[in-house]
Amino acid sequence: MKYLLFTVIICIIYALTGAIASPIDNARSIVQTCMRPGQPCKTDEECCNKFCVSNRCIVDVI
């Protein structure tokens, strides 16, 4: 019974750490694939949340 409880606790910890690490990994991959100003884009996320206007990344909106 102790081994079963230990296994369940390990599984819960593994699931929680995986759930915490996943958004961090996603954030890293977004940062690594950021488009620079002037490059083509489809969403603001591709431009590191700057702005994607007319399918181009821009730094500031004037």
PyMOL Python script that loads the backbone (N, CA, C, O; Angstrom):
from pymol import cmd

cmd.read_pdbstr("""\
ATOM      1  N   MET A   1       0.831  -1.203   0.000  1.00  0.00           N
ATOM      2  CA  MET A   1       0.000   0.000   0.000  1.00  0.00           C
ATOM      3  C   MET A   1       0.869   1.258   0.000  1.00  0.00           C
ATOM      4  O   MET A   1       0.535   2.250  -0.647  1.00  0.00           O
ATOM      5  N   LYS A   2       1.978   1.208   0.727  1.00  0.00           N
ATOM      6  CA  LYS A   2       2.870   2.367   0.757  1.00  0.00           C
ATOM      7  C   LYS A   2       3.448   2.641  -0.631  1.00  0.00           C
ATOM      8  O   LYS A   2       3.597   3.797  -1.029  1.00  0.00           O
ATOM      9  N   TYR A   3       3.770   1.578  -1.363  1.00  0.00           N
ATOM     10  CA  TYR A   3       4.341   1.757  -2.697  1.00  0.00           C
ATOM     11  C   TYR A   3       3.326   2.368  -3.652  1.00  0.00           C
ATOM     12  O   TYR A   3       3.676   3.191  -4.498  1.00  0.00           O
ATOM     13  N   LEU A   4       2.076   1.964  -3.514  1.00  0.00           N
ATOM     14  CA  LEU A   4       1.019   2.516  -4.360  1.00  0.00           C
ATOM     15  C   LEU A   4       0.857   4.008  -4.086  1.00  0.00           C
ATOM     16  O   LEU A   4       0.757   4.803  -5.021  1.00  0.00           O
ATOM     17  N   LEU A   5       0.830   4.387  -2.828  1.00  0.00           N
ATOM     18  CA  LEU A   5       0.699   5.796  -2.459  1.00  0.00           C
ATOM     19  C   LEU A   5       1.903   6.593  -2.965  1.00  0.00           C
ATOM     20  O   LEU A   5       1.744   7.698  -3.485  1.00  0.00           O
ATOM     21  N   PHE A   6       3.094   6.038  -2.815  1.00  0.00           N
ATOM     22  CA  PHE A   6       4.308   6.694  -3.293  1.00  0.00           C
ATOM     23  C   PHE A   6       4.250   6.900  -4.809  1.00  0.00           C
ATOM     24  O   PHE A   6       4.609   7.966  -5.310  1.00  0.00           O
ATOM     25  N   THR A   7       3.802   5.881  -5.530  1.00  0.00           N
ATOM     26  CA  THR A   7       3.688   5.971  -6.990  1.00  0.00           C
ATOM     27  C   THR A   7       2.687   7.039  -7.396  1.00  0.00           C
ATOM     28  O   THR A   7       2.934   7.794  -8.336  1.00  0.00           O
ATOM     29  N   VAL A   8       1.572   7.111  -6.706  1.00  0.00           N
ATOM     30  CA  VAL A   8       0.550   8.115  -7.010  1.00  0.00           C
ATOM     31  C   VAL A   8       1.102   9.519  -6.765  1.00  0.00           C
ATOM     32  O   VAL A   8       0.885  10.422  -7.574  1.00  0.00           O
ATOM     33  N   ILE A   9       1.807   9.703  -5.664  1.00  0.00           N
ATOM     34  CA  ILE A   9       2.385  11.017  -5.355  1.00  0.00           C
ATOM     35  C   ILE A   9       3.401  11.411  -6.423  1.00  0.00           C
ATOM     36  O   ILE A   9       3.416  12.558  -6.870  1.00  0.00           O
ATOM     37  N   ILE A  10       4.244  10.477  -6.833  1.00  0.00           N
ATOM     38  CA  ILE A  10       5.236  10.759  -7.879  1.00  0.00           C
ATOM     39  C   ILE A  10       4.532  11.146  -9.177  1.00  0.00           C
ATOM     40  O   ILE A  10       4.959  12.081  -9.855  1.00  0.00           O
ATOM     41  N   CYS A  11       3.468  10.447  -9.526  1.00  0.00           N
ATOM     42  CA  CYS A  11       2.729  10.759 -10.756  1.00  0.00           C
ATOM     43  C   CYS A  11       2.111  12.152 -10.684  1.00  0.00           C
ATOM     44  O   CYS A  11       2.120  12.886 -11.672  1.00  0.00           O
ATOM     45  N   ILE A  12       1.580  12.514  -9.531  1.00  0.00           N
ATOM     46  CA  ILE A  12       0.975  13.841  -9.367  1.00  0.00           C
ATOM     47  C   ILE A  12       2.049  14.924  -9.499  1.00  0.00           C
ATOM     48  O   ILE A  12       1.839  15.929 -10.177  1.00  0.00           O
ATOM     49  N   ILE A  13       3.184  14.721  -8.858  1.00  0.00           N
ATOM     50  CA  ILE A  13       4.276  15.700  -8.948  1.00  0.00           C
ATOM     51  C   ILE A  13       4.748  15.829 -10.393  1.00  0.00           C
ATOM     52  O   ILE A  13       4.983  16.935 -10.879  1.00  0.00           O
ATOM     53  N   TYR A  14       4.886  14.701 -11.073  1.00  0.00           N
ATOM     54  CA  TYR A  14       5.327  14.719 -12.470  1.00  0.00           C
ATOM     55  C   TYR A  14       4.332  15.484 -13.340  1.00  0.00           C
ATOM     56  O   TYR A  14       4.728  16.269 -14.201  1.00  0.00           O
ATOM     57  N   ALA A  15       3.044  15.253 -13.114  1.00  0.00           N
ATOM     58  CA  ALA A  15       2.010  15.943 -13.894  1.00  0.00           C
ATOM     59  C   ALA A  15       2.033  17.444 -13.625  1.00  0.00           C
ATOM     60  O   ALA A  15       1.896  18.243 -14.552  1.00  0.00           O
ATOM     61  N   LEU A  16       2.206  17.831 -12.367  1.00  0.00           N
ATOM     62  CA  LEU A  16       2.231  19.254 -12.027  1.00  0.00           C
ATOM     63  C   LEU A  16       3.455  19.952 -12.607  1.00  0.00           C
ATOM     64  O   LEU A  16       3.344  21.059 -13.133  1.00  0.00           O
ATOM     65  N   THR A  17       4.613  19.320 -12.516  1.00  0.00           N
ATOM     66  CA  THR A  17       5.815  19.955 -13.059  1.00  0.00           C
ATOM     67  C   THR A  17       5.746  20.029 -14.574  1.00  0.00           C
ATOM     68  O   THR A  17       6.248  20.984 -15.166  1.00  0.00           O
ATOM     69  N   GLY A  18       5.141  19.049 -15.204  1.00  0.00           N
ATOM     70  CA  GLY A  18       4.959  19.101 -16.654  1.00  0.00           C
ATOM     71  C   GLY A  18       4.027  20.225 -17.044  1.00  0.00           C
ATOM     72  O   GLY A  18       4.240  20.893 -18.056  1.00  0.00           O
ATOM     73  N   ALA A  19       2.994  20.438 -16.248  1.00  0.00           N
ATOM     74  CA  ALA A  19       2.040  21.511 -16.532  1.00  0.00           C
ATOM     75  C   ALA A  19       2.679  22.877 -16.324  1.00  0.00           C
ATOM     76  O   ALA A  19       2.318  23.846 -16.991  1.00  0.00           O
ATOM     77  N   ILE A  20       3.624  22.951 -15.403  1.00  0.00           N
ATOM     78  CA  ILE A  20       4.306  24.228 -15.157  1.00  0.00           C
ATOM     79  C   ILE A  20       5.366  24.474 -16.233  1.00  0.00           C
ATOM     80  O   ILE A  20       5.518  25.602 -16.702  1.00  0.00           O
ATOM     81  N   ALA A  21       6.088  23.444 -16.624  1.00  0.00           N
ATOM     82  CA  ALA A  21       7.183  23.605 -17.583  1.00  0.00           C
ATOM     83  C   ALA A  21       6.671  23.870 -18.994  1.00  0.00           C
ATOM     84  O   ALA A  21       7.337  24.555 -19.770  1.00  0.00           O
ATOM     85  N   SER A  22       5.514  23.346 -19.335  1.00  0.00           N
ATOM     86  CA  SER A  22       5.010  23.483 -20.702  1.00  0.00           C
ATOM     87  C   SER A  22       4.817  24.936 -21.126  1.00  0.00           C
ATOM     88  O   SER A  22       5.293  25.304 -22.201  1.00  0.00           O
ATOM     89  N   PRO A  23       4.142  25.792 -20.337  1.00  0.00           N
ATOM     90  CA  PRO A  23       4.013  27.194 -20.752  1.00  0.00           C
ATOM     91  C   PRO A  23       5.355  27.909 -20.836  1.00  0.00           C
ATOM     92  O   PRO A  23       5.535  28.798 -21.667  1.00  0.00           O
ATOM     93  N   ILE A  24       6.302  27.523 -19.974  1.00  0.00           N
ATOM     94  CA  ILE A  24       7.627  28.140 -20.019  1.00  0.00           C
ATOM     95  C   ILE A  24       8.321  27.770 -21.324  1.00  0.00           C
ATOM     96  O   ILE A  24       8.925  28.624 -21.972  1.00  0.00           O
ATOM     97  N   ASP A  25       8.235  26.500 -21.711  1.00  0.00           N
ATOM     98  CA  ASP A  25       8.836  26.067 -22.976  1.00  0.00           C
ATOM     99  C   ASP A  25       8.168  26.762 -24.153  1.00  0.00           C
ATOM    100  O   ASP A  25       8.840  27.155 -25.106  1.00  0.00           O
ATOM    101  N   ASN A  26       6.857  26.915 -24.094  1.00  0.00           N
ATOM    102  CA  ASN A  26       6.140  27.604 -25.165  1.00  0.00           C
ATOM    103  C   ASN A  26       6.596  29.053 -25.258  1.00  0.00           C
ATOM    104  O   ASN A  26       6.775  29.575 -26.359  1.00  0.00           O
ATOM    105  N   ALA A  27       6.784  29.704 -24.126  1.00  0.00           N
ATOM    106  CA  ALA A  27       7.228  31.099 -24.130  1.00  0.00           C
ATOM    107  C   ALA A  27       8.626  31.204 -24.730  1.00  0.00           C
ATOM    108  O   ALA A  27       8.913  32.141 -25.474  1.00  0.00           O
ATOM    109  N   ARG A  28       9.486  30.259 -24.413  1.00  0.00           N
ATOM    110  CA  ARG A  28      10.840  30.277 -24.977  1.00  0.00           C
ATOM    111  C   ARG A  28      10.795  30.112 -26.486  1.00  0.00           C
ATOM    112  O   ARG A  28      11.523  30.797 -27.205  1.00  0.00           O
ATOM    113  N   SER A  29       9.950  29.213 -26.974  1.00  0.00           N
ATOM    114  CA  SER A  29       9.900  28.989 -28.415  1.00  0.00           C
ATOM    115  C   SER A  29       9.340  30.213 -29.132  1.00  0.00           C
ATOM    116  O   SER A  29       9.743  30.505 -30.258  1.00  0.00           O
ATOM    117  N   ILE A  30       8.418  30.930 -28.496  1.00  0.00           N
ATOM    118  CA  ILE A  30       7.875  32.147 -29.101  1.00  0.00           C
ATOM    119  C   ILE A  30       8.965  33.211 -29.180  1.00  0.00           C
ATOM    120  O   ILE A  30       9.096  33.902 -30.190  1.00  0.00           O
ATOM    121  N   VAL A  31       9.746  33.337 -28.107  1.00  0.00           N
ATOM    122  CA  VAL A  31      10.801  34.350 -28.086  1.00  0.00           C
ATOM    123  C   VAL A  31      11.842  34.045 -29.157  1.00  0.00           C
ATOM    124  O   VAL A  31      12.342  34.961 -29.811  1.00  0.00           O
ATOM    125  N   GLN A  32      12.172  32.775 -29.342  1.00  0.00           N
ATOM    126  CA  GLN A  32      13.203  32.407 -30.306  1.00  0.00           C
ATOM    127  C   GLN A  32      12.745  32.619 -31.749  1.00  0.00           C
ATOM    128  O   GLN A  32      13.583  32.788 -32.635  1.00  0.00           O
ATOM    129  N   THR A  33      11.454  32.613 -32.002  1.00  0.00           N
ATOM    130  CA  THR A  33      10.972  32.728 -33.375  1.00  0.00           C
ATOM    131  C   THR A  33      10.331  34.085 -33.641  1.00  0.00           C
ATOM    132  O   THR A  33       9.493  34.205 -34.535  1.00  0.00           O
ATOM    133  N   CYS A  34      10.714  35.107 -32.878  1.00  0.00           N
ATOM    134  CA  CYS A  34      10.148  36.437 -33.095  1.00  0.00           C
ATOM    135  C   CYS A  34      10.604  37.011 -34.423  1.00  0.00           C
ATOM    136  O   CYS A  34      11.759  36.862 -34.823  1.00  0.00           O
ATOM    137  N   MET A  35       9.682  37.663 -35.090  1.00  0.00           N
ATOM    138  CA  MET A  35      10.004  38.347 -36.336  1.00  0.00           C
ATOM    139  C   MET A  35      10.535  39.740 -36.010  1.00  0.00           C
ATOM    140  O   MET A  35      10.110  40.366 -35.039  1.00  0.00           O
ATOM    141  N   ARG A  36      11.455  40.208 -36.818  1.00  0.00           N
ATOM    142  CA  ARG A  36      11.983  41.553 -36.633  1.00  0.00           C
ATOM    143  C   ARG A  36      11.103  42.555 -37.375  1.00  0.00           C
ATOM    144  O   ARG A  36      10.360  42.174 -38.280  1.00  0.00           O
ATOM    145  N   PRO A  37      11.180  43.827 -37.001  1.00  0.00           N
ATOM    146  CA  PRO A  37      10.385  44.838 -37.703  1.00  0.00           C
ATOM    147  C   PRO A  37      10.643  44.795 -39.205  1.00  0.00           C
ATOM    148  O   PRO A  37      11.785  44.731 -39.660  1.00  0.00           O
ATOM    149  N   GLY A  38       9.548  44.831 -39.959  1.00  0.00           N
ATOM    150  CA  GLY A  38       9.640  44.796 -41.411  1.00  0.00           C
ATOM    151  C   GLY A  38       9.478  43.416 -42.006  1.00  0.00           C
ATOM    152  O   GLY A  38       9.255  43.281 -43.209  1.00  0.00           O
ATOM    153  N   GLN A  39       9.588  42.377 -41.174  1.00  0.00           N
ATOM    154  CA  GLN A  39       9.442  41.023 -41.687  1.00  0.00           C
ATOM    155  C   GLN A  39       7.968  40.652 -41.778  1.00  0.00           C
ATOM    156  O   GLN A  39       7.151  41.188 -41.028  1.00  0.00           O
ATOM    157  N   PRO A  40       7.614  39.741 -42.685  1.00  0.00           N
ATOM    158  CA  PRO A  40       6.217  39.337 -42.824  1.00  0.00           C
ATOM    159  C   PRO A  40       5.709  38.614 -41.578  1.00  0.00           C
ATOM    160  O   PRO A  40       6.457  37.895 -40.916  1.00  0.00           O
ATOM    161  N   CYS A  41       4.433  38.812 -41.270  1.00  0.00           N
ATOM    162  CA  CYS A  41       3.845  38.179 -40.092  1.00  0.00           C
ATOM    163  C   CYS A  41       2.358  37.955 -40.332  1.00  0.00           C
ATOM    164  O   CYS A  41       1.776  38.482 -41.280  1.00  0.00           O
ATOM    165  N   LYS A  42       1.761  37.163 -39.454  1.00  0.00           N
ATOM    166  CA  LYS A  42       0.320  36.941 -39.497  1.00  0.00           C
ATOM    167  C   LYS A  42      -0.349  37.376 -38.200  1.00  0.00           C
ATOM    168  O   LYS A  42      -1.501  37.810 -38.208  1.00  0.00           O
ATOM    169  N   THR A  43       0.372  37.260 -37.084  1.00  0.00           N
ATOM    170  CA  THR A  43      -0.203  37.618 -35.785  1.00  0.00           C
ATOM    171  C   THR A  43       0.771  38.481 -35.001  1.00  0.00           C
ATOM    172  O   THR A  43       1.966  38.507 -35.296  1.00  0.00           O
ATOM    173  N   ASP A  44       0.255  39.190 -33.995  1.00  0.00           N
ATOM    174  CA  ASP A  44       1.105  40.012 -33.133  1.00  0.00           C
ATOM    175  C   ASP A  44       2.113  39.153 -32.369  1.00  0.00           C
ATOM    176  O   ASP A  44       3.214  39.612 -32.065  1.00  0.00           O
ATOM    177  N   GLU A  45       1.737  37.899 -32.057  1.00  0.00           N
ATOM    178  CA  GLU A  45       2.637  37.028 -31.307  1.00  0.00           C
ATOM    179  C   GLU A  45       3.928  36.773 -32.081  1.00  0.00           C
ATOM    180  O   GLU A  45       4.998  36.659 -31.483  1.00  0.00           O
ATOM    181  N   GLU A  46       3.833  36.683 -33.402  1.00  0.00           N
ATOM    182  CA  GLU A  46       5.031  36.448 -34.199  1.00  0.00           C
ATOM    183  C   GLU A  46       5.990  37.631 -34.110  1.00  0.00           C
ATOM    184  O   GLU A  46       7.190  37.477 -34.340  1.00  0.00           O
ATOM    185  N   CYS A  47       5.474  38.798 -33.783  1.00  0.00           N
ATOM    186  CA  CYS A  47       6.302  40.008 -33.671  1.00  0.00           C
ATOM    187  C   CYS A  47       6.635  40.302 -32.214  1.00  0.00           C
ATOM    188  O   CYS A  47       6.920  41.452 -31.878  1.00  0.00           O
ATOM    189  N   CYS A  48       6.609  39.315 -31.349  1.00  0.00           N
ATOM    190  CA  CYS A  48       6.842  39.499 -29.909  1.00  0.00           C
ATOM    191  C   CYS A  48       5.825  40.476 -29.336  1.00  0.00           C
ATOM    192  O   CYS A  48       6.168  41.316 -28.505  1.00  0.00           O
ATOM    193  N   ASN A  49       4.594  40.370 -29.770  1.00  0.00           N
ATOM    194  CA  ASN A  49       3.496  41.215 -29.292  1.00  0.00           C
ATOM    195  C   ASN A  49       3.733  42.692 -29.567  1.00  0.00           C
ATOM    196  O   ASN A  49       3.190  43.544 -28.864  1.00  0.00           O
ATOM    197  N   LYS A  50       4.532  43.009 -30.575  1.00  0.00           N
ATOM    198  CA  LYS A  50       4.622  44.410 -30.984  1.00  0.00           C
ATOM    199  C   LYS A  50       3.328  44.686 -31.752  1.00  0.00           C
ATOM    200  O   LYS A  50       2.259  44.773 -31.146  1.00  0.00           O
ATOM    201  N   PHE A  51       3.411  44.820 -33.060  1.00  0.00           N
ATOM    202  CA  PHE A  51       2.199  44.957 -33.858  1.00  0.00           C
ATOM    203  C   PHE A  51       2.430  44.340 -35.226  1.00  0.00           C
ATOM    204  O   PHE A  51       3.504  44.483 -35.811  1.00  0.00           O
ATOM    205  N   CYS A  52       1.416  43.654 -35.730  1.00  0.00           N
ATOM    206  CA  CYS A  52       1.469  43.090 -37.072  1.00  0.00           C
ATOM    207  C   CYS A  52       0.437  43.846 -37.900  1.00  0.00           C
ATOM    208  O   CYS A  52      -0.764  43.619 -37.753  1.00  0.00           O
ATOM    209  N   VAL A  53       0.896  44.737 -38.762  1.00  0.00           N
ATOM    210  CA  VAL A  53       0.000  45.570 -39.557  1.00  0.00           C
ATOM    211  C   VAL A  53       0.292  45.326 -41.028  1.00  0.00           C
ATOM    212  O   VAL A  53       1.444  45.378 -41.458  1.00  0.00           O
ATOM    213  N   SER A  54      -0.754  45.061 -41.795  1.00  0.00           N
ATOM    214  CA  SER A  54      -0.610  44.780 -43.231  1.00  0.00           C
ATOM    215  C   SER A  54       0.419  43.674 -43.467  1.00  0.00           C
ATOM    216  O   SER A  54       1.229  43.747 -44.390  1.00  0.00           O
ATOM    217  N   ASN A  55       0.368  42.647 -42.609  1.00  0.00           N
ATOM    218  CA  ASN A  55       1.271  41.494 -42.701  1.00  0.00           C
ATOM    219  C   ASN A  55       2.746  41.854 -42.568  1.00  0.00           C
ATOM    220  O   ASN A  55       3.606  41.160 -43.110  1.00  0.00           O
ATOM    221  N   ARG A  56       3.045  42.939 -41.846  1.00  0.00           N
ATOM    222  CA  ARG A  56       4.425  43.330 -41.555  1.00  0.00           C
ATOM    223  C   ARG A  56       4.539  43.688 -40.080  1.00  0.00           C
ATOM    224  O   ARG A  56       3.635  44.302 -39.513  1.00  0.00           O
ATOM    225  N   CYS A  57       5.653  43.304 -39.458  1.00  0.00           N
ATOM    226  CA  CYS A  57       5.902  43.672 -38.064  1.00  0.00           C
ATOM    227  C   CYS A  57       6.347  45.125 -37.993  1.00  0.00           C
ATOM    228  O   CYS A  57       7.218  45.559 -38.746  1.00  0.00           O
ATOM    229  N   ILE A  58       5.741  45.864 -37.083  1.00  0.00           N
ATOM    230  CA  ILE A  58       6.193  47.227 -36.836  1.00  0.00           C
ATOM    231  C   ILE A  58       6.446  47.385 -35.347  1.00  0.00           C
ATOM    232  O   ILE A  58       5.858  46.668 -34.537  1.00  0.00           O
ATOM    233  N   VAL A  59       7.315  48.319 -34.981  1.00  0.00           N
ATOM    234  CA  VAL A  59       7.691  48.488 -33.581  1.00  0.00           C
ATOM    235  C   VAL A  59       6.674  49.351 -32.861  1.00  0.00           C
ATOM    236  O   VAL A  59       6.172  48.956 -31.809  1.00  0.00           O
ATOM    237  N   ASP A  60       6.362  50.504 -33.394  1.00  0.00           N
ATOM    238  CA  ASP A  60       5.455  51.437 -32.726  1.00  0.00           C
ATOM    239  C   ASP A  60       4.344  51.855 -33.676  1.00  0.00           C
ATOM    240  O   ASP A  60       4.522  51.909 -34.893  1.00  0.00           O
ATOM    241  N   VAL A  61       3.193  52.148 -33.085  1.00  0.00           N
ATOM    242  CA  VAL A  61       2.101  52.714 -33.866  1.00  0.00           C
ATOM    243  C   VAL A  61       2.091  54.212 -33.608  1.00  0.00           C
ATOM    244  O   VAL A  61       1.984  54.650 -32.462  1.00  0.00           O
ATOM    245  N   ILE A  62       2.201  54.986 -34.659  1.00  0.00           N
ATOM    246  CA  ILE A  62       2.250  56.450 -34.506  1.00  0.00           C
ATOM    247  C   ILE A  62       0.849  56.998 -34.720  1.00  0.00           C
ATOM    248  O   ILE A  62       0.640  58.209 -34.641  1.00  0.00           O
TER     249      ILE A  62
END
""", "prot")
cmd.dss("prot")
cmd.show_as("cartoon", "prot")
cmd.util.cbc("prot")
cmd.orient("prot")
